[in-house]
Amino acid sequence: MSKKNLIYKICSQSEWDDACANGIYRGSKDDARDGFIHFSAWEQVQGTYEKHFADQSELLLIAVNTEKLPENDLKWEVSRNGAKFPHLYGELNLDAVVNVEELPDP
């Protein structure tokens, strides 16, 4: 598996604990509002962190193998600064997760 097949989600520890307990990740409140789960490509993670999460603690970086997602649920759509970001229209099946890493608190 290469890095091109990975996308990343920053989420809170409590959101991830809920996902593990339920066997599926349904996204954050912002994801629910927007109708899809927001992800970032590797080169977008830092910008996403700085824009949306810099003042939060107990965060995780979730790495997801795109090859294990339902075929038509992942769409790359124009978002911040005209760049295309991965958006998952559906739930995240936990078997697609390849790594979970704690992010340092601010």
Summary of the structure (lengths in Angstrom):
residues: 106
radius of gyration: 12.8
end to end distance: 31.4
largest distance: 36.4
contacts: 283
relative contact order: 0.26
helix: 38%
strand: 35%
